[in-house]
Amino acid sequence: MNTNYFKTTAIAALTLFCIFTTTSISAQTVDFKSIDTFFKIADKLSQNKNVKKSDWKKLYKTAAYQKLKINQSDCKDIREAMELTFLSENKALCDSLLAAPYSLSDDDYNLKLLLRNCVSLAKNYDDVKNVRQSYDFEELKAQAIRQFRDFMPAVNDSFLTVPDIYFFFNGPDGYAIGNSIMLDFNYFYQNPQRIVGTFAHEIFHAYRFHLKKVKIIYSNALLYTLDRIQDEGIADLINKKGSEYSAKTLTEIGYPIDLEKMYLETVANCSDWLSRLDSLTLAHLDGTMPYDTYQEQILSLIKRNAHPVGYHISQLMVKNGLKAKMLDSFYNPIEFVKLYNSIAESEGMHVFSDRFMTYIDELYSKK
């Protein structure tokens, strides 16, 4: 749930073109190399031992960080957060940074986020390391599969895959890249049971990927946007307990309060947000907005909002007794929008225009 949680773009979505082919429900990989290297460096720092340049290089070259595609700025922030946390000589500076105002707009936002997560981990350092050695990760996978099966009324086992798991240190986050689930170890440590839900959520994404029209959806910005809303909205039903819970969780695990407020504001303004999507599309169809501008506008609109908007819509469908119908077409974003439109007026929400509905039908039906 770091900013990556809200920043997926069409380019990032291309990583999902990795097709899941195995029918086994055992993950091929549970990778601890990154977090184990982190522990070794943290031990050296806390003992005031020299950490060589090669030690840091080894950390950044672990598979988890390679999959995350961390850049030089990320590497610098990771190192600085660790040195501030584990070197005793930096305690006063660390405390000062933690006490400073904290916002998404801060120039050093990423460092502040990493520092909070690192300090949280350090407070329970020995126990965190013990959990790394003793936790039953096979049981974690088994529980996640059960939670996913409980949510989906019928599962085709040939499409059921358990993504690989990579543990690392970064922001307090869990998210998917290709056929892998990336988990910050402190995020896991704080609430392993929450990770069961996160894992089940990501299994849903992997399962759904088999059935959706990937090439058609990723060929058009509007279809991509609607697909994101459906994909995240339904998946959030698996492991979330309401929009307020989702927003509050962001602050509890270390994000600034303005991210929680942004989430709740998006939910409150969901109808206006959907109306904007409709009006932008009509402007494009009328020829007053070229496609490049239209694409930029709606991808900007979705980048922070797929989770709160999609989850709010999904909750409204459940409230109106449409959960079964929603799950029957869980891989078809057009059907999702049609279901939404059927209850929108009664819920005081924006009703998508007939022209918008005809347009998305035509886009989705193209071969």
JOTACOR-V124864 format. One record per backbone hydrogen bond with DSSP energy under -1.0 kcal/mol. NH is the residue of the N-H (numbers start at 1). CO is the residue of the C=O. If there is no record, write none. Layout:
NH & CO
NH & CO
This chain:
5 & 2
6 & 3
13 & 9
14 & 11
15 & 12
16 & 13
17 & 14
18 & 15
31 & 165
36 & 32
37 & 33
38 & 34
39 & 35
40 & 36
41 & 37
42 & 38
43 & 39
44 & 40
45 & 41
46 & 42
47 & 43
48 & 45
49 & 44
56 & 52
57 & 53
58 & 54
59 & 55
60 & 56
61 & 57
62 & 59
66 & 62
67 & 63
68 & 64
70 & 65
75 & 71
76 & 72
77 & 73
78 & 74
79 & 75
80 & 76
81 & 77
82 & 78
83 & 79
84 & 80
85 & 81
86 & 82
87 & 83
90 & 87
91 & 88
94 & 90
95 & 91
96 & 92
97 & 93
98 & 94
99 & 95
106 & 103
109 & 106
112 & 108
113 & 109
114 & 110
115 & 111
116 & 112
117 & 113
118 & 114
119 & 115
120 & 116
121 & 117
122 & 118
123 & 119
124 & 121
125 & 122
128 & 124
129 & 125
130 & 126
131 & 127
132 & 128
133 & 129
134 & 130
135 & 131
137 & 135
140 & 136
141 & 137
142 & 138
143 & 139
144 & 140
145 & 141
146 & 142
147 & 143
148 & 144
149 & 145
150 & 146
151 & 147
152 & 148
159 & 156
164 & 179
165 & 29
166 & 181
167 & 31
168 & 183
173 & 171
175 & 182
177 & 180
180 & 177
181 & 164
182 & 175
183 & 166
184 & 173
185 & 168
188 & 184
189 & 185
190 & 186
195 & 191
196 & 192
197 & 193
198 & 194
199 & 195
200 & 196
201 & 197
202 & 198
203 & 199
204 & 200
205 & 201
206 & 202
207 & 203
208 & 204
209 & 205
211 & 208
212 & 208
214 & 212
217 & 213
218 & 214
224 & 220
225 & 221
226 & 222
227 & 223
228 & 224
229 & 225
230 & 226
231 & 227
232 & 228
233 & 229
234 & 230
235 & 231
236 & 232
237 & 234
238 & 235
240 & 236
246 & 242
247 & 243
248 & 244
249 & 245
250 & 246
252 & 248
253 & 249
254 & 251
255 & 250
259 & 256
261 & 257
262 & 258
263 & 259
264 & 260
265 & 261
266 & 262
267 & 263
268 & 264
269 & 265
270 & 267
273 & 269
274 & 270
275 & 271
276 & 272
277 & 273
278 & 274
279 & 275
280 & 276
281 & 277
282 & 278
283 & 279
284 & 280
285 & 281
286 & 282
287 & 284
288 & 283
294 & 290
295 & 291
296 & 292
297 & 293
298 & 294
299 & 295
300 & 296
301 & 297
302 & 298
303 & 299
305 & 302
306 & 302
309 & 305
310 & 306
311 & 307
312 & 308
313 & 309
314 & 310
315 & 311
316 & 312
317 & 313
318 & 314
319 & 315
320 & 316
321 & 318
322 & 317
326 & 322
327 & 323
328 & 324
329 & 325
330 & 327
332 & 329
336 & 332
337 & 333
338 & 334
339 & 335
340 & 336
341 & 337
342 & 338
343 & 340
344 & 340
347 & 343
348 & 345
349 & 344
357 & 353
358 & 354
359 & 355
360 & 356
361 & 357
362 & 358
363 & 359
364 & 360
365 & 361
